Amino acid sequence: MALATAAALAGLSSLALLAGLTGMELFALPFAATAGIVALAPAAPFAQPRSILLGHLSATALALALTALVGPSVWTAVAAAALSTAPMLLLRAPHPPAGATAALIGLTAPDPVYLLDPVLVASVVVIAAGVALGRALPGHSYPAYWR
């Protein structure tokens, strides 16, 4: 319990620190959930780097396209979150928080650069924090695999 809590604190602190230093929106709730998954279930398939990167990126791309097409609304958020499961499954990269990323985009209609800042950056930060913690904390191994 202490190890998982320390890992969660370190991962979330990494997002918050970098967000504070850069002004990027890295501490959005989907990325906090991603950090929590890496800390609590580092061996789970949906916690692996491939799932985090491809899950968030594919869900974001789909949600940005859908929101550009129909505009932001709660219904766009619902559709984006639901439809985001298809590319994740096709890519063999399931990552539940990516559905929340899609929903957030469907509600807020951010600029297309959102795919890179914060989505790509936050995904890389969480993965890097997980790798660092996997090496620093005894009994905490991350990632289980890279493929």
MIFIMAR-531939 format. One line per field, with one value per residue: residue number from 1; residue in three letters; x negated, y, z of N, C-alpha, C, O in turn. Coordinates in steps of 0.2 Angstrom, whole numbers. Example, Ala and Ser with C-alpha at 12.3 -4.5 7.8 and 13.67 -1.06 7.14 Angstrom:
<rs>
n 1; 2
res ALA; SER
n_east -66; -64
n_north -28; -11
n_up 39; 35
ca_east -62; -68
ca_north -22; -5
ca_up 39; 36
c_east -66; -64
c_north -16; 0
c_up 39; 39
o_east -71; -67
o_north -17; 6
o_up 42; 40
</rs>
This chain:
<rs>
n 1; 2; 3; 4; 5; 6; 7; 8; 9; 10; 11; 12; 13; 14; 15; 16; 17; 18; 19; 20; 21; 22; 23; 24; 25; 26; 27; 28; 29; 30; 31; 32; 33; 34; 35; 36; 37; 38; 39; 40; 41; 42; 43; 44; 45; 46; 47; 48; 49; 50; 51; 52; 53; 54; 55; 56; 57; 58; 59; 60; 61; 62; 63; 64; 65; 66; 67; 68; 69; 70; 71; 72; 73; 74; 75; 76; 77; 78; 79; 80; 81; 82; 83; 84; 85; 86; 87; 88; 89; 90; 91; 92; 93; 94; 95; 96; 97; 98; 99; 100; 101; 102; 103; 104; 105; 106; 107; 108; 109; 110; 111; 112; 113; 114; 115; 116; 117; 118; 119; 120; 121; 122; 123; 124; 125; 126; 127; 128; 129; 130; 131; 132; 133; 134; 135; 136; 137; 138; 139; 140; 141; 142; 143; 144; 145; 146; 147
res MET; ALA; LEU; ALA; THR; ALA; ALA; ALA; LEU; ALA; GLY; LEU; SER; SER; LEU; ALA; LEU; LEU; ALA; GLY; LEU; THR; GLY; MET; GLU; LEU; PHE; ALA; LEU; PRO; PHE; ALA; ALA; THR; ALA; GLY; ILE; VAL; ALA; LEU; ALA; PRO; ALA; ALA; PRO; PHE; ALA; GLN; PRO; ARG; SER; ILE; LEU; LEU; GLY; HIS; LEU; SER; ALA; THR; ALA; LEU; ALA; LEU; ALA; LEU; THR; ALA; LEU; VAL; GLY; PRO; SER; VAL; TRP; THR; ALA; VAL; ALA; ALA; ALA; ALA; LEU; SER; THR; ALA; PRO; MET; LEU; LEU; LEU; ARG; ALA; PRO; HIS; PRO; PRO; ALA; GLY; ALA; THR; ALA; ALA; LEU; ILE; GLY; LEU; THR; ALA; PRO; ASP; PRO; VAL; TYR; LEU; LEU; ASP; PRO; VAL; LEU; VAL; ALA; SER; VAL; VAL; VAL; ILE; ALA; ALA; GLY; VAL; ALA; LEU; GLY; ARG; ALA; LEU; PRO; GLY; HIS; SER; TYR; PRO; ALA; TYR; TRP; ARG
n_east -4; -10; -20; -13; -6; -16; -21; -11; -10; -22; -21; -10; -15; -25; -18; -11; -22; -29; -18; -17; -29; -29; -17; -9; 6; 5; 10; 23; 38; 39; 25; 20; 27; 21; 8; 11; 15; 3; -4; 3; 6; -5; -9; 2; 10; 16; 9; -3; -17; -14; 0; 4; -2; 3; 17; 21; 17; 24; 38; 38; 36; 47; 58; 55; 57; 71; 77; 73; 81; 95; 96; 94; 102; 111; 116; 107; 96; 100; 101; 88; 81; 86; 84; 70; 66; 65; 53; 43; 44; 42; 29; 23; 21; 28; 34; 41; 42; 40; 52; 59; 51; 55; 69; 67; 62; 73; 82; 75; 69; 54; 40; 32; 19; 19; 17; 3; -1; 7; 8; -2; -14; -10; -8; -20; -27; -21; -24; -38; -40; -35; -44; -56; -52; -50; -63; -68; -60; -60; -53; -44; -40; -42; -41; -30; -32; -37; -31
n_north -6; 6; 8; 8; 20; 29; 29; 33; 46; 52; 51; 59; 71; 73; 77; 88; 97; 99; 105; 116; 123; 125; 129; 121; 111; 99; 93; 88; 79; 66; 62; 62; 51; 41; 41; 36; 23; 18; 18; 10; -2; -7; -18; -21; -23; -11; -1; -1; 7; 7; 6; 18; 28; 26; 24; 37; 46; 41; 42; 55; 61; 56; 62; 75; 77; 73; 83; 95; 92; 92; 101; 106; 98; 90; 78; 76; 73; 61; 53; 54; 48; 35; 31; 31; 19; 10; 13; 11; -3; -8; -5; -12; -7; -3; 9; 15; 28; 36; 37; 46; 57; 59; 62; 74; 82; 82; 90; 102; 107; 109; 117; 110; 107; 102; 88; 87; 95; 96; 81; 72; 76; 74; 61; 55; 60; 54; 40; 41; 45; 33; 24; 29; 27; 14; 10; 15; 13; -1; -17; -12; -13; -6; -3; -17; -22; -16; -17
n_up 0; 4; -5; -18; -15; -14; -27; -34; -29; -33; -47; -50; -45; -53; -65; -60; -57; -69; -76; -68; -71; -85; -89; -96; -99; -91; -80; -82; -79; -85; -87; -74; -70; -78; -73; -60; -63; -68; -57; -48; -55; -62; -70; -78; -94; -99; -93; -99; -109; -123; -124; -117; -124; -138; -135; -129; -140; -151; -147; -144; -157; -164; -156; -158; -172; -173; -164; -171; -182; -178; -167; -150; -136; -123; -129; -140; -132; -126; -138; -143; -132; -132; -145; -146; -141; -152; -161; -151; -148; -161; -162; -153; -140; -127; -116; -103; -97; -109; -115; -107; -110; -123; -121; -113; -123; -132; -125; -123; -135; -139; -147; -161; -158; -146; -147; -146; -136; -122; -123; -130; -123; -109; -109; -111; -100; -90; -93; -92; -79; -73; -77; -71; -58; -57; -58; -46; -35; -23; -28; -37; -53; -69; -86; -89; -101; -118; -130
ca_east 0; -14; -23; -8; -4; -22; -22; -5; -12; -28; -19; -6; -19; -29; -14; -10; -28; -30; -13; -18; -35; -28; -10; -5; 12; 3; 13; 30; 40; 37; 18; 20; 30; 16; 3; 14; 15; -4; -6; 7; 7; -10; -9; 8; 9; 18; 4; -10; -18; -10; 7; 4; -3; 8; 24; 22; 16; 30; 44; 38; 37; 54; 62; 54; 61; 78; 79; 73; 87; 102; 96; 93; 108; 111; 117; 101; 92; 102; 100; 81; 78; 88; 81; 63; 64; 63; 46; 39; 45; 39; 22; 21; 19; 33; 32; 47; 42; 41; 60; 60; 48; 60; 75; 65; 61; 80; 85; 72; 66; 48; 36; 29; 12; 20; 14; -4; -2; 4; 8; -8; -18; -8; -8; -27; -29; -18; -28; -45; -40; -34; -51; -60; -50; -51; -70; -70; -57; -60; -47; -40; -43; -38; -35; -31; -34; -37; -28
ca_north 0; 12; 8; 11; 27; 33; 29; 38; 53; 54; 52; 65; 76; 75; 81; 95; 101; 101; 109; 123; 126; 126; 132; 116; 108; 92; 89; 86; 73; 59; 61; 60; 44; 37; 41; 32; 16; 16; 17; 5; -8; -6; -24; -22; -21; -4; 3; -1; 13; 7; 8; 25; 33; 25; 25; 44; 49; 39; 45; 63; 62; 55; 67; 82; 77; 73; 89; 99; 91; 93; 105; 103; 97; 83; 72; 75; 70; 54; 50; 53; 43; 28; 29; 30; 12; 6; 13; 8; -10; -10; -4; -16; -2; -1; 13; 18; 36; 39; 38; 52; 62; 60; 66; 81; 86; 83; 95; 109; 108; 113; 118; 103; 106; 98; 82; 87; 99; 92; 74; 68; 77; 71; 53; 54; 62; 48; 35; 42; 44; 26; 20; 31; 24; 7; 8; 18; 10; -8; -20; -8; -14; -3; -6; -25; -23; -10; -18
ca_up 0; 4; -12; -23; -14; -16; -34; -37; -27; -37; -54; -50; -43; -60; -70; -57; -57; -76; -78; -65; -74; -92; -90; -100; -96; -90; -75; -84; -75; -88; -86; -67; -70; -81; -68; -55; -66; -69; -50; -45; -58; -67; -75; -82; -101; -101; -90; -103; -113; -130; -123; -115; -130; -143; -133; -129; -146; -156; -144; -145; -164; -166; -153; -161; -178; -171; -162; -177; -187; -175; -161; -143; -132; -119; -134; -143; -127; -126; -144; -143; -128; -134; -152; -145; -140; -158; -163; -146; -149; -167; -161; -147; -135; -123; -110; -101; -96; -115; -116; -103; -114; -129; -118; -112; -130; -134; -121; -123; -142; -139; -153; -163; -155; -140; -148; -144; -130; -118; -124; -131; -118; -103; -109; -111; -93; -85; -94; -90; -72; -71; -78; -66; -51; -58; -56; -40; -29; -23; -28; -41; -59; -74; -88; -90; -108; -122; -137
c_east -4; -18; -19; -6; -10; -23; -17; -7; -17; -26; -15; -10; -23; -25; -12; -16; -29; -25; -14; -24; -34; -22; -6; 1; 11; 7; 21; 31; 38; 29; 17; 22; 24; 10; 5; 13; 8; -6; -3; 7; 1; -11; -3; 7; 11; 13; -3; -11; -14; -3; 8; 4; 2; 15; 25; 22; 22; 36; 44; 39; 44; 59; 61; 58; 68; 80; 78; 79; 94; 102; 96; 100; 107; 112; 111; 96; 94; 100; 92; 78; 80; 84; 73; 61; 62; 56; 41; 39; 41; 31; 19; 18; 24; 30; 38; 47; 42; 48; 61; 57; 52; 66; 73; 65; 68; 83; 82; 69; 60; 45; 33; 22; 13; 17; 7; -5; 5; 4; 2; -13; -17; -9; -16; -30; -27; -23; -35; -45; -39; -40; -55; -58; -51; -59; -72; -67; -58; -54; -42; -43; -39; -42; -36; -33; -33; -33; -21
c_north 6; 13; 11; 18; 32; 34; 34; 45; 56; 55; 58; 71; 78; 79; 88; 99; 103; 106; 116; 126; 128; 130; 127; 114; 101; 89; 88; 80; 66; 57; 59; 53; 39; 36; 36; 25; 14; 14; 11; -2; -8; -12; -24; -19; -14; 1; 4; 5; 13; 9; 15; 29; 32; 26; 33; 47; 47; 42; 52; 64; 61; 60; 74; 82; 77; 80; 95; 99; 93; 98; 102; 103; 91; 77; 71; 71; 63; 50; 49; 48; 36; 26; 28; 23; 8; 7; 10; 0; -12; -9; -8; -12; 1; 3; 17; 26; 39; 41; 45; 58; 64; 64; 73; 85; 87; 89; 102; 111; 112; 113; 111; 102; 103; 91; 81; 90; 100; 84; 70; 69; 74; 64; 52; 55; 56; 42; 35; 42; 37; 22; 22; 28; 17; 5; 11; 15; 2; -11; -17; -9; -11; -1; -14; -27; -17; -11; -17
c_up 0; -2; -17; -22; -15; -23; -37; -35; -32; -45; -55; -49; -50; -64; -67; -58; -64; -78; -75; -69; -81; -93; -95; -96; -94; -85; -76; -81; -79; -87; -79; -66; -73; -76; -62; -57; -66; -62; -47; -48; -64; -72; -79; -89; -103; -97; -94; -108; -120; -129; -121; -121; -136; -141; -132; -135; -151; -153; -145; -153; -166; -163; -156; -168; -177; -169; -167; -181; -184; -169; -155; -140; -128; -124; -138; -138; -126; -132; -144; -139; -130; -141; -151; -143; -146; -160; -157; -147; -155; -166; -156; -142; -131; -117; -108; -100; -103; -117; -113; -107; -120; -126; -116; -118; -132; -131; -122; -130; -142; -146; -155; -160; -149; -140; -145; -137; -127; -119; -124; -125; -111; -103; -108; -104; -89; -87; -91; -82; -69; -72; -73; -59; -51; -56; -49; -34; -29; -24; -33; -48; -65; -80; -88; -96; -112; -128; -137
o_east -3; -19; -21; -6; -9; -25; -18; -6; -17; -28; -16; -8; -24; -27; -13; -15; -30; -26; -13; -24; -36; -21; 0; 0; 15; 7; 25; 27; 36; 28; 12; 19; 23; 8; 1; 12; 7; -10; -6; 8; 3; -14; -4; 3; 8; 14; -7; -6; -12; 0; 13; 8; 6; 19; 30; 26; 25; 40; 49; 43; 47; 63; 66; 61; 72; 86; 82; 81; 98; 107; 98; 104; 102; 109; 110; 93; 89; 97; 90; 74; 76; 82; 70; 55; 57; 53; 36; 33; 38; 28; 13; 13; 26; 26; 39; 52; 44; 49; 66; 59; 54; 68; 77; 67; 70; 88; 85; 67; 59; 47; 31; 20; 7; 15; 5; -8; 9; 0; 0; -16; -21; -11; -17; -34; -31; -24; -38; -50; -42; -42; -59; -63; -52; -60; -76; -70; -56; -49; -37; -48; -33; -48; -41; -37; -30; -30; -17
o_north 11; 19; 15; 22; 37; 39; 37; 50; 62; 60; 62; 76; 84; 84; 92; 105; 109; 111; 121; 133; 133; 133; 129; 113; 97; 83; 88; 75; 61; 51; 55; 49; 34; 31; 32; 20; 8; 10; 7; -7; -8; -11; -29; -15; -11; 7; 7; 8; 18; 13; 18; 33; 37; 28; 35; 51; 52; 44; 55; 69; 65; 63; 77; 87; 81; 83; 99; 103; 96; 100; 96; 108; 87; 72; 65; 67; 58; 45; 43; 44; 32; 21; 25; 22; 4; 2; 7; -3; -17; -13; -8; -14; 7; 1; 22; 29; 45; 46; 49; 64; 70; 69; 77; 91; 93; 92; 107; 117; 118; 110; 107; 96; 100; 88; 76; 87; 104; 81; 66; 65; 71; 61; 47; 51; 54; 39; 31; 39; 35; 18; 18; 25; 14; -1; 8; 14; -1; -9; -20; -5; -12; 1; -16; -32; -13; -6; -17
o_up -4; -4; -21; -26; -18; -26; -41; -39; -34; -48; -60; -52; -51; -67; -71; -59; -65; -82; -78; -69; -83; -99; -97; -90; -96; -84; -71; -80; -75; -87; -77; -63; -70; -75; -60; -53; -64; -61; -43; -45; -70; -77; -84; -91; -107; -98; -93; -110; -122; -133; -123; -122; -138; -145; -135; -137; -154; -157; -147; -154; -170; -166; -157; -170; -181; -171; -167; -184; -187; -167; -154; -140; -129; -122; -140; -141; -126; -131; -146; -140; -129; -141; -155; -144; -145; -161; -159; -146; -155; -169; -155; -139; -131; -114; -111; -102; -103; -121; -115; -107; -121; -130; -118; -118; -135; -134; -122; -131; -144; -151; -150; -160; -146; -135; -143; -133; -129; -115; -120; -122; -108; -98; -105; -101; -85; -82; -88; -79; -64; -68; -70; -55; -46; -54; -46; -28; -34; -21; -34; -49; -65; -78; -87; -97; -110; -131; -142
</rs>
